[in-house]
Amino acid sequence: MTKLGTFYGIGVGPGDPELLTVKAINAINAVDVIIAPKTEKKEGSVALSIARSHIRPTTEIIYQVFPMVKDFSEWTEVFDGNKAEIMSILRRGKSVAFLTIGDPMFYSTYIYIFRLLRAEGVKVVTIPGVPAFLAIASQLGRPLAFGNEIISIIPATAPRGAIESALNSSDAAVLMKVYKNLDEIVDALERSGKLDEAMLVSRSGLDDEKIIDDLRNHKEERLNYLSTIITREAIR
Ligand SMILES: C[S@@+](CC[C@H](N)C(=O)[O-])C[C@H]1O[C@@H](n2cnc3c(N)ncnc32)[C@H](O)[C@@H]1O
């Protein structure tokens, strides 16, 4: 019987192709097949475009569509279909890499696939990537947390009360998935005293990157899904 191939989950960082780790590039070069996740709405795969310059021209690339899920249990058919496709490649003894934006273990579709494949007894190797919020802190020259400070990482899609209490109980904060309710988020930042230091970066490291440092004047801005705010108490 052919031995199952290894499955790699590879973090490709937020956008700049130079932010892939050496380990990620080595794995991308070694595998037989690359899975490029995409959403139903968009043509291409952002993760693939970030990694593209590191991929050998002969490597097979398969696009898989994933819904942007809130509740994974409503989408089991789609995930099971993608899992079945990956399993059929692994059963032929081929190795597969699943590309993921930023870090694979951090708010990622990869986590669902990782769990499904682990349950099938597949050998899974996860290679970390630079998460968007840390790339953004360096890019902006904005240290996020010092000494004993507490930092919260908050999906802007979380319930409003939970967002407010996390903002109020931490020195610094990262707001992820900021694309629908910017006005509410700006108000919450104002109430927690964290608006003055807030900066938003949309599509960090990609060609159409956008930086906003005066969020008060951009409450109605239509944002891309890949948008993050970093903020902290003012440093005195
Ligand atoms: C599904 S989560 C993926 C997080 C990713 N695994 C990471 O490590 O950064 C998507 C959110 O990550 C953030 N994000 C990912 N890439 C980004 C980028 N290039 N620029 C700004 N924010 C980004 C945004 O907050 C976006 O809504």
The ligand as an SDF file (V2000), in Angstrom:
LIG
                    3D

 27 29  0  0  0  0  0  0  0  0999 V2000
   -8.9030   35.1880    8.6320 C   0  0  0  0  0  0  0  0  0  0  0  0
   -7.8630   36.3600    9.4400 S   0  0  0  0  0  0  0  0  0  0  0  0
   -6.2760   35.7320    9.0210 C   0  0  0  0  0  0  0  0  0  0  0  0
   -5.1890   36.1270    9.9820 C   0  0  0  0  0  0  0  0  0  0  0  0
   -3.8420   35.6140    9.5490 C   0  0  0  0  0  0  0  0  0  0  0  0
   -3.7770   34.1750    9.7010 N   0  0  0  0  0  0  0  0  0  0  0  0
   -2.6730   36.2830   10.2850 C   0  0  0  0  0  0  0  0  0  0  0  0
   -1.8530   35.5690   10.8680 O   0  0  0  0  0  0  0  0  0  0  0  0
   -2.5700   37.5040   10.2390 O   0  0  0  0  0  0  0  0  0  0  0  0
   -8.0230   37.7230    8.3670 C   0  0  0  0  0  0  0  0  0  0  0  0
   -7.6610   39.0100    9.0630 C   0  0  0  0  0  0  0  0  0  0  0  0
   -6.2400   39.0950    9.1870 O   0  0  0  0  0  0  0  0  0  0  0  0
   -5.8170   40.4380    9.0170 C   0  0  0  0  0  0  0  0  0  0  0  0
   -4.9300   40.5050    7.8440 N   0  0  0  0  0  0  0  0  0  0  0  0
   -4.4390   39.4610    7.1520 C   0  0  0  0  0  0  0  0  0  0  0  0
   -3.6250   39.8810    6.1680 N   0  0  0  0  0  0  0  0  0  0  0  0
   -3.5930   41.2370    6.2430 C   0  0  0  0  0  0  0  0  0  0  0  0
   -2.9360   42.2400    5.4970 C   0  0  0  0  0  0  0  0  0  0  0  0
   -2.1530   41.9400    4.4680 N   0  0  0  0  0  0  0  0  0  0  0  0
   -3.1150   43.5370    5.8700 N   0  0  0  0  0  0  0  0  0  0  0  0
   -3.9100   43.8630    6.9110 C   0  0  0  0  0  0  0  0  0  0  0  0
   -4.5630   42.9420    7.6380 N   0  0  0  0  0  0  0  0  0  0  0  0
   -4.4100   41.6470    7.3180 C   0  0  0  0  0  0  0  0  0  0  0  0
   -7.0910   41.2620    8.8280 C   0  0  0  0  0  0  0  0  0  0  0  0
   -7.5140   41.7330   10.0950 O   0  0  0  0  0  0  0  0  0  0  0  0
   -8.0510   40.2340    8.2700 C   0  0  0  0  0  0  0  0  0  0  0  0
   -9.3940   40.6050    8.4620 O   0  0  0  0  0  0  0  0  0  0  0  0
  1  2  1  0
  2  3  1  0
  2 10  1  0
  3  4  1  0
  4  5  1  0
  5  6  1  0
  5  7  1  0
  7  8  2  0
  7  9  1  0
 10 11  1  0
 11 12  1  0
 11 26  1  0
 12 13  1  0
 13 14  1  0
 13 24  1  0
 14 15  1  0
 14 23  1  0
 15 16  2  0
 16 17  1  0
 17 18  1  0
 17 23  2  0
 18 19  1  0
 18 20  2  0
 20 21  1  0
 21 22  2  0
 22 23  1  0
 24 25  1  0
 24 26  1  0
 26 27  1  0
M  CHG  2   2   1   9  -1
M  END
$$$$
